[in-house]
């Protein structure tokens, strides 16, 4: 589904990033726009930027894994998926973050997308 005015949304999110340069949500939101357009190189860059701000942000890591898989870099995508699982397991093991809204946000995950990206990483499908 193509966003109706992605260039306007992208510009607004860039402005939000300027106001809050340490907010990992804004690069992820921009990456989601690029994902809808199939601009995988941009998705990869923005997901990587979000992870440099917040390494535990699993949605950013999932976006990065998808971009890598769709660009044919399945070993790197699989490594990102493994890291995503490792980080989620560490939080689950700690057990004390369940009531923390920020941690719930960081570790929330679209299970359908996780299944899709896992299949892409295994199959090595390239969809540029």
N, C-alpha and C positions, 0 to 999 in steps of 0.2 A: 504494500500500500504506500503510495507516494504522498508525502506531506503536501498540502495545498500550496504553501509558499515557503519552501525550505530556506531560501536565501534570506528572507526576513527573520525567520526563527533563528537561523544560524547567527545572524548579525546581533540579534537580541541576546543570545547566549554568550557571544563573544564579549558584549558589553558587561553582562553579569560576571564573567570571568575577570574582567578588569577591576570590577568593584570588589571581588572576593577571589584573589589569585590563588589562594590556598584551598579553595573549594573544589574537590574532585568531582562533584556532581555535574558541574558545567561542561568539562571535557567529555564526560560520559553522555550527557544529553546531546552534545554536538555529534559525538560518534554515532549515537542512535539515528540521528538525521541522515548522516552519511551512509549508514547501514541500509536505510530504506532506499537510498539512491544507488546502492551497490558500489560505493566508492571505498573499496577495501583498504587501499593504502592510507587514506585519511582516517579510517576507522582505527587502523593499527596505530597510527601516530597519536591520535587523541586518547585511545585506551591506554597506551603507554604513558602518556602525560598524566592521566588520572592515577595510574598505579604509582607513579613517582611521588605523587602527593599523598596517596592512601593505599599502601600495598595490600591491605586486607579487603579492599573493595572488590567483592567477587563478581559483580556485574561487569566491572571494567575488565577483569581478568577473562571473563567469558567472552566479552566483545573482542578482546585481543586474540583469544584462541580461535574464534570464528574467522576473524580477518586472516590470520595465518593459515588456517585450513583452506579457506576459499582461495588463497593465493598459492596453494599447492605446497605449503610448508608444514606438512602434517606432523613431523617429529617435534617441531617447535610448538605446534598447537597442542599436541598430546602432553608435552612438558608443562604447558600452562594449565591444562586441565588437571594434571597431577598436583600442581602447586595449589590450585583452587581447592581440591579435595583435602590436601594436607592442612591448609589454613582453616577450612571449615571444621575439620576433625579436631584441631587444637582448641578451637572455641567450644565445640561440643564437649570435649573432655574437661575443660575448665569449668563448664557448667554454670558459671556465675553471670554470664552476659545475657541470659534470656530476658531479663527484665529491662535491660539497657536499650532504649529506643535507637540510639545511634548504632550500637552493635547489630541490632536486628536489621537495621537499614543496610549496613555494610555487608552483612552475610545473607541477605535475602536473595533468592535465586529463582529465575524462571526455569522450572524443571523441563518444560517442553523445549526450550532453547538449549538447555544443557544436553538433552538427548540428541537434538539435531547436530550440535557442534561435535559431540562425541562420535556420531556416525560420520560426519565429514572428516574428522581427524583420522579415523580408522580407514575410511575408504580413500582418502586423499583426493576427493573431488575438488576440482578447480572450477570455480564459478567467479570469474573476474567481472 
